[in-house]
Amino acid sequence: MAFLTLSMYSDALSMDTNVSVILPEKRKGGREEVNYRKYPVLYCLHGHGDDHTAWIRKSNIEIVARNYQVVIVMPTVQRGYYVDGYQGLAYYTYLTKELPVKMANFFPISLKREDTYIMGNSMGGYGAFRIALANPDKYAAAVALSPALPQVLYKYKNEFTRGMELAVGPEDQFEGSDNDLLKLADDLNVYKDEKPKLYATCGNQDWISSEGFKLLDEHIRENDQNLDYESWTEDGEHNWDFWNPQIKKSIELFGFKEMD
């Protein structure tokens, strides 16, 4: 795999921002002519307190992905929760409208719905579902690894939740809003066209996300039978020891082609 970090200007954010990218690379194939193929793309969203380097520094994503024909894009949103901030930046607009076009202009990435995937851990797990549920015409599948649901986390009243509230809004305005995954799942349930495949998982010993995961899981299973949804739990906590094995499983579920 080839790896690079890109610094670029974002119109949606009105500032420079960073993106890390992994490109498929055939070993000993550098002398071949460019064939202009378009690769599927997987967006990997980081957790709270991390940035675009987290997946490279902390996960096994490059080791797993090197066997597959896929471009991996890892943006940064600081603590922006992947939404257009209540008192923050327009990260949702950036990720759904601007970033895909910029990446396709820079790299051999397909913009087709069937070639676009998204995955995230913790805050990024929430973000992956937030984006895929609201944009079924743009994403083929999404994986939420230990998604951190705001409606459960408000109660902690700490630095994490204060930053979260600046992004998704105050607690008394959250339920039923466009940032509420339960509401978005219900909306997608009645969507008439093709829906993204949805996968969610959480560790049994995860004190941060297990309550929110259970809330989301039970809500979808009880109310949204029209969704293509699969979930599972395993022993594990809220860390990369749990998430790393899920990366390989997720990529296999996505069905990317193996390298030639």
N, C-alpha and C positions, 0 to 999 in steps of 0.2 A: 504494500500500500504506500501511496505517497501522502504526506501530511504537510499542511501549511496553515498558517494563521493570516487572515486577511483583515486589514484595517480599512474601513470605508465610511463614507458619509451616508447617513440615513435622512431622507426627507421627513419621514414620519416622526423621527425622534429629534430632528433638528440638531444633530451632533454626529461626531464620529463614533463608530462602534466596532467591535471586533467579532469575527466569526472564525472558528476553526473548521477545517474541511479535511476529510479523508477521501482520497481518490483511488479507485481500483487500479492496480498496477500488476501487470503480468511479469513474473520474474524472467529475466533474460529475453524480454520481448521488446527492448527499447529500439531495435533497429527496424521494426515494422513501420509501414506507412500509417498515418492517421486514417482511421476508417469512419470518423464522424458519427459513431454510434451514440445514441442517447441512453444514458443509464437511469434506472430508477433512483430515487433519492429518499433517504431516511433522515428526518430531523430529530436530533436528540436534545432534549431540554433538561437543563441542569436544575438542581435543587436550590433551596433558600440558602444564601450565604456563599454559594459557589458562583462560577462564571463559565465562559466558553471553554476553559481548559480542564474542567472537572472530569469530563468523560475520558480525556486522554490521560490525565494524571492518575485517576483513581479507578478506572474501570478496565475491563479487558476487551473493550469494543474493537480496537484495532486488530487484536489477535484473532477474534472471532470473525470479523468482517473481511479479513484478507482473502478468504476463500470464496467470496461472493462478488458478483458484478453489481455493486451499489455504491453510490456516492453518499457520504455521511456528512451532514451539516450540523454544526454545534454552535448556535448563537448564544449571546449573553443578554440577560434582561435585568441584571443586578437582583434586586428584591421586588421586581415588578409584577410577579405572579402571572405573567403572560396575558395581561388584560390591558385595555386602555384605562390608565390609572384614574381613580377617583380624585386623587391629588398627586398625580405622577405622569409618567410618559406614556405615549400611545404604542405600547409594545404589541398589543394584539393586532393593530393595524399594520405595524412593521412586519410582524411574522406572517400574516396571512395575505397581505397585498403587495408589499414591497420586496421582502427578502427572497421569495421564490423567483421573482422575475430577475432580480440582480444575480442570483446564483446561476440561473439558466443562461444569462448573458455571459457570465465568466467561465462556466464549466459545462461539460457535455451532459446536462441534466434534462430529463424529460419533464415537461409541465403537465403531462396527462394525469388525470385523476388516478388511473390504475397503476401508475408508477410512483405515486407519492405516499409516503408513510411517515408516521410520527410516534415518538416514544419519549417518555420522561420519567424521572424519579422524584418522589416527594412533591415539592412545589411543581416540578416539571411533569410529574404524573398527572397532577391536576391540570396543568397547562395543556398536556397532550390531549386529554379528553375535552377540555374547554374548547380547543381549536377544532378538533375532529367532529364533535357533536354539532357545532354551529356551522360547519362547512362540509356537509356530506358530499357536495359536488366536487371537492378538491382533494379528498384523502381516501385512500383505499382501505387503510387500517390504522389503528392506534393501540398503543400499549401504555397502560398506567401502572408504573411500579410504585407501590406504596403511596398512592395519591393523598396529598395533604388537603383535606376539605376544609374550607374556611368556616363553615357553620359549626363544625366541631371544635375548631381551634380557637375561636373567639374567647372561650372561657378561661384560657390560660393567662391572659392579660400580662404578657411579657414583651420583650423586645421583638420577638418573632411576630406576635399578633399585632403589635402597633405598626410594624412595617407592612404587614398584610392588609391592615385596614386602610392604609393610605392608598393601596392599590385597588382592592376590590370594594371598598366602601364600608361604612359603619354597619354593625350587626343588624340594626333595626331596618335597614334597607336592602339587605342581602337576599333574603329568601324570596324566590320567584323572580329575581333579576336575571339578566343575561349572563351573569357570572356564576349562577347556581347550577351545578351539574345535574341536579335532580330535575329542574325545570327544563334544561336543555335535552336531557334524555327523553322526557315526555314529548317535547317538540319533535325530536327526531323519530319517535315512535310512530307518529302520524304522517311523516314525510313520505311522499308517494314514490319517489325515484330510488335508485340504488343507494344503499346505506353502507357506511364503512364498517368493517369488522372491528369489534371492540374486545380488547383483552385487558384484564386487570388482575393484579396479584398483590399479596401483602404477607409479611411474616407474622407468624402466630405470636411472637413476643415483641411486636412493634408497638410501643406505647404511644407513639406520635400519630400513626396513621390507621391503626387497626379499627378504631371506632368509626372513623369516617369511611373506611373501606367497607365495613359491614353495613353502614347506612346506605351507601351507594349501591352495593351489591344486592341488598334486600329490596331496595326500591325498584331497581331495574327488573329483577326477577318477578316481583309482584305486580308491576304496573306496565312494563314495556316489553311485552312478548314479541313485538315485531322487530326488535333489535337483534342483530347477529352478535351475540355477547357471550363471552366465556370468561370464567374467573377461576382462580385456584389459590390456595394458601399452602404454605410450607413453614417449617420451623425456621425462624430467623428474626433478626431485629431490623432496625431502621438504619442500615449501613450497606456498604458495597459487598460485604461477605454474603449478604442475601441477594443483592441486585445482580452481581456478576453472573451467577448461573442462569438468571432469568433473561439475560441479554441473548445468550445462545439460543434459548428456547424461543424467544420472541422472533429472532431473525429466521429461525426455521419455520415458524408460523407464517411469517410474511411470504415465504416461498421464493426468495431471491434465487436467481440462477447462479450456479457455481462458476468459478473462473474456468475459462477454456484450458 
